[in-house]
Amino acid sequence: MDFAFMFIPSEAIYYDLLINKVGAVQVNTRDLVEYAFKDKKVIIVSPTSFLAYLQTGPAGTASDADRRVCQRDKSQH
């Protein structure tokens, strides 16, 4: 899965991004974080959340690799 992190160095600005909406028409608005992730594959992170994402990223990658190895081993037997 390809994605990028967008680091916001201020918790206050990050919070502002979380609560604001994107779009001019009230019916068609959604939050910026959802737009960035779903449409642009960008994960917006703050100083607090960045470390958590960095720590869970390798764990998720490792578990995916382990799952593929297990599936490959099962198909060979």
Backbone as ProteinMPNN parsed JSONL, in Angstrom:
{"seq_chain_A": "MDFAFMFIPSEAIYYDLLINKVGAVQVNTRDLVEYAFKDKKVIIVSPTSFLAYLQTGPAGTASDADRRVCQRDKSQH", "coords_chain_A": {"N_chain_A": [[0.839, -1.165, 0.0], [0.698, 2.105, -0.951], [1.418, 5.176, 0.473], [1.634, 8.443, 1.994], [3.003, 10.424, 4.653], [1.845, 13.432, 6.103], [3.258, 15.717, 7.962], [2.22, 17.687, 10.586], [3.478, 20.144, 12.486], [2.347, 21.215, 14.794], [0.162, 20.732, 17.447], [-2.187, 22.209, 17.836], [-2.822, 23.251, 15.291], [-3.135, 20.843, 13.926], [-5.386, 19.822, 15.291], [-7.252, 21.731, 14.459], [-7.4, 21.086, 11.754], [-8.636, 18.612, 11.98], [-11.237, 19.241, 12.803], [-12.359, 20.906, 10.893], [-14.079, 21.296, 7.727], [-14.061, 20.206, 4.263], [-14.991, 21.623, 1.219], [-17.489, 23.508, -0.516], [-20.275, 23.467, -0.544], [-22.686, 22.72, 1.849], [-23.896, 20.181, 1.955], [-22.123, 18.564, 0.629], [-19.785, 18.362, 2.091], [-16.877, 17.148, 3.784], [-14.546, 15.812, 6.18], [-11.158, 17.024, 6.276], [-9.127, 15.212, 6.849], [-10.213, 12.721, 6.161], [-10.616, 13.134, 3.391], [-7.935, 13.53, 2.564], [-6.814, 11.009, 3.134], [-8.473, 9.033, 1.822], [-8.764, 9.963, -0.863], [-6.268, 10.979, -1.652], [-4.318, 9.41, -0.508], [-2.821, 10.178, 1.737], [-1.665, 10.452, 4.981], [-2.426, 12.46, 7.57], [-0.532, 13.674, 10.178], [0.259, 14.445, 13.607], [2.629, 15.745, 16.064], [2.174, 14.043, 18.25], [0.68, 11.835, 17.199], [2.311, 10.889, 15.159], [4.504, 9.277, 16.006], [3.135, 7.015, 16.91], [2.039, 6.044, 14.498], [4.415, 5.436, 13.152], [5.396, 3.377, 14.744], [3.437, 1.389, 14.503], [3.414, 0.866, 11.802], [5.719, -0.776, 10.87], [5.045, -3.109, 12.304], [2.588, -3.836, 11.195], [3.405, -4.289, 8.555], [5.179, -6.404, 8.961], [3.42, -8.38, 9.932], [1.815, -8.757, 7.688], [3.719, -9.801, 5.928], [4.38, -12.166, 7.3], [1.915, -13.47, 7.15], [1.705, -13.903, 4.381], [3.862, -15.661, 3.989], [3.021, -17.853, 5.504], [0.711, -18.573, 4.044], [1.906, -19.269, 1.622], [3.485, -21.455, 2.441], [1.477, -23.257, 3.223], [0.261, -23.762, 0.772], [2.227, -25.162, -0.524], [2.331, -27.624, 0.672]], "CA_chain_A": [[0.0, 0.0, 0.0], [1.469, 3.328, -1.052], [0.845, 6.344, 1.121], [2.612, 9.391, 2.513], [2.65, 11.153, 5.861], [1.977, 14.881, 6.095], [3.515, 16.065, 9.351], [1.814, 19.014, 11.044], [4.297, 20.255, 13.696], [1.632, 21.869, 15.891], [-1.064, 20.032, 17.837], [-3.332, 23.11, 17.664], [-3.158, 23.276, 13.858], [-3.647, 19.502, 13.621], [-6.753, 19.765, 15.804], [-8.062, 22.557, 13.574], [-7.632, 20.29, 10.54], [-9.575, 17.536, 12.305], [-12.622, 19.684, 12.992], [-12.85, 21.675, 9.752], [-14.61, 20.546, 6.592], [-13.611, 20.566, 2.926], [-16.125, 21.707, 0.306], [-18.23, 24.765, -0.414], [-21.689, 23.192, -0.306], [-22.81, 22.027, 3.13], [-24.28, 18.788, 1.74], [-21.006, 17.842, 0.037], [-18.574, 18.553, 2.87], [-16.329, 16.046, 4.573], [-13.381, 16.336, 6.867], [-9.927, 17.053, 5.501], [-8.366, 13.99, 7.103], [-10.826, 11.678, 5.326], [-10.294, 13.478, 2.004], [-6.508, 13.278, 2.327], [-6.518, 9.58, 3.154], [-9.21, 8.263, 0.817], [-8.55, 10.426, -2.232], [-4.869, 11.314, -1.953], [-3.449, 8.457, 0.174], [-1.951, 10.934, 2.623], [-2.056, 10.375, 6.382], [-2.028, 13.676, 8.257], [-0.115, 13.312, 11.532], [0.744, 15.481, 14.52], [3.761, 15.217, 16.824], [1.724, 12.943, 19.105], [0.232, 10.662, 16.438], [3.334, 10.437, 14.218], [5.247, 8.163, 16.588], [2.254, 5.846, 16.919], [1.995, 5.522, 13.129], [5.716, 4.843, 12.838], [5.541, 2.122, 15.478], [2.499, 0.373, 14.018], [3.714, 0.576, 10.404], [6.531, -1.989, 10.722], [4.322, -4.266, 12.837], [1.614, -4.221, 10.175], [4.148, -4.838, 7.422], [5.697, -7.708, 9.363], [2.33, -9.35, 10.008], [1.447, -9.068, 6.304], [4.749, -10.694, 5.387], [4.197, -13.456, 7.968], [0.709, -14.091, 6.603], [2.015, -14.393, 3.034], [4.736, -16.825, 4.124], [2.182, -18.957, 5.962], [-0.117, -18.993, 2.917], [2.783, -19.938, 0.651], [3.858, -22.749, 3.009], [0.303, -24.125, 3.181], [0.002, -24.161, -0.611], [3.279, -26.073, -0.971], [2.168, -28.952, 1.307]], "C_chain_A": [[0.892, 1.238, 0.0], [0.725, 4.474, -0.387], [1.979, 7.24, 1.588], [2.086, 9.992, 3.81], [2.79, 12.645, 5.594], [2.069, 15.304, 7.553], [3.118, 17.511, 9.624], [2.508, 19.219, 12.393], [3.618, 20.919, 14.9], [0.341, 21.11, 16.183], [-2.3, 20.898, 17.606], [-3.767, 23.168, 16.201], [-3.718, 21.929, 13.432], [-5.097, 19.364, 14.08], [-7.695, 20.568, 14.914], [-8.369, 21.81, 12.276], [-8.651, 19.19, 10.781], [-11.019, 18.008, 12.352], [-13.183, 20.468, 11.814], [-13.259, 20.772, 8.601], [-14.033, 21.066, 5.285], [-14.826, 20.58, 2.026], [-16.933, 22.967, 0.546], [-19.697, 24.539, -0.057], [-21.813, 22.334, 0.945], [-23.145, 20.543, 2.965], [-23.082, 17.95, 1.306], [-19.707, 18.0, 0.835], [-18.151, 17.253, 3.537], [-15.044, 16.543, 5.209], [-12.115, 16.152, 6.03], [-9.111, 15.783, 5.661], [-8.896, 12.842, 6.247], [-10.497, 11.911, 3.85], [-8.839, 13.137, 1.68], [-6.224, 11.792, 2.234], [-7.187, 8.831, 2.008], [-8.874, 8.667, -0.613], [-7.078, 10.584, -2.605], [-3.857, 10.355, -1.349], [-2.376, 9.151, 1.009], [-2.513, 10.825, 4.037], [-1.516, 11.621, 7.074], [-1.734, 13.32, 9.713], [0.376, 14.531, 12.295], [1.969, 14.937, 15.245], [3.372, 14.009, 17.693], [1.386, 11.687, 18.3], [1.312, 10.097, 15.517], [4.1, 9.231, 14.748], [4.407, 6.893, 16.596], [2.165, 5.219, 15.533], [3.307, 4.851, 12.75], [5.91, 3.495, 13.532], [4.619, 1.029, 14.955], [2.773, -0.004, 12.561], [4.552, -0.679, 10.219], [5.831, -3.242, 11.245], [3.3, -4.763, 11.827], [2.285, -4.842, 8.964], [4.667, -6.23, 7.747], [4.583, -8.747, 9.413], [1.826, -9.71, 8.61], [2.44, -10.036, 5.68], [4.619, -12.079, 5.999], [2.995, -14.198, 7.396], [0.98, -14.654, 5.21], [2.905, -15.626, 3.074], [3.927, -18.038, 4.552], [1.295, -19.477, 4.82], [0.711, -19.745, 1.884], [3.145, -21.331, 1.144], [2.69, -23.733, 2.954], [0.046, -24.629, 1.753], [1.054, -25.14, -1.13], [3.118, -27.46, -0.397], [0.901, -29.601, 0.887]], "O_chain_A": [[1.748, 1.388, 0.871], [-0.453, 4.707, -0.657], [3.144, 6.841, 1.577], [0.877, 10.057, 4.034], [3.738, 13.077, 4.939], [1.082, 15.257, 8.288], [3.612, 18.437, 8.981], [2.166, 18.538, 13.359], [4.267, 21.155, 15.918], [-0.47, 20.875, 15.287], [-3.35, 20.384, 17.222], [-4.963, 23.136, 15.911], [-4.675, 21.874, 12.659], [-5.938, 18.849, 13.343], [-8.814, 20.133, 14.644], [-9.483, 21.897, 11.76], [-9.442, 18.867, 9.895], [-11.929, 17.265, 11.983], [-14.395, 20.673, 11.75], [-12.832, 19.62, 8.518], [-13.578, 22.207, 5.2], [-15.623, 19.642, 2.058], [-17.048, 23.436, 1.678], [-20.291, 25.344, 0.661], [-21.116, 21.328, 1.08], [-22.705, 19.728, 3.776], [-23.032, 16.753, 1.586], [-18.627, 17.786, 0.285], [-18.973, 16.379, 3.813], [-14.514, 17.582, 4.815], [-12.022, 15.25, 5.196], [-8.473, 15.328, 4.712], [-8.117, 12.079, 5.676], [-10.137, 10.971, 3.141], [-8.551, 12.531, 0.649], [-5.478, 11.354, 1.358], [-6.527, 8.071, 1.298], [-8.715, 7.808, -1.48], [-6.695, 10.347, -3.75], [-2.664, 10.459, -1.635], [-1.203, 8.776, 0.996], [-3.696, 11.077, 4.262], [-0.304, 11.818, 7.158], [-2.575, 12.738, 10.399], [0.843, 15.51, 11.712], [2.317, 13.771, 15.058], [4.154, 13.07, 17.846], [1.774, 10.586, 18.689], [1.233, 8.931, 15.132], [4.32, 8.266, 14.016], [4.92, 5.809, 16.318], [2.21, 3.996, 15.403], [3.306, 3.808, 12.096], [6.516, 2.583, 12.97], [4.989, -0.145, 14.966], [2.398, -1.095, 12.132], [4.143, -1.574, 9.48], [6.007, -4.324, 10.686], [3.157, -5.969, 11.623], [1.783, -5.818, 8.407], [4.605, -7.131, 6.912], [4.782, -9.882, 8.98], [1.446, -10.856, 8.374], [2.051, -10.977, 4.988], [4.736, -13.075, 5.286], [3.049, -15.409, 7.182], [0.537, -15.758, 4.89], [2.723, -16.544, 2.273], [4.122, -19.132, 4.024], [1.149, -20.688, 4.651], [0.259, -20.749, 1.334], [3.122, -22.287, 0.369], [2.89, -24.914, 2.67], [-0.341, -25.781, 1.556], [0.792, -25.874, -2.083], [3.71, -28.404, -0.92], [0.604, -30.714, 1.32]]}, "name": "protein", "num_of_chains": 1, "seq": "MDFAFMFIPSEAIYYDLLINKVGAVQVNTRDLVEYAFKDKKVIIVSPTSFLAYLQTGPAGTASDADRRVCQRDKSQH"}
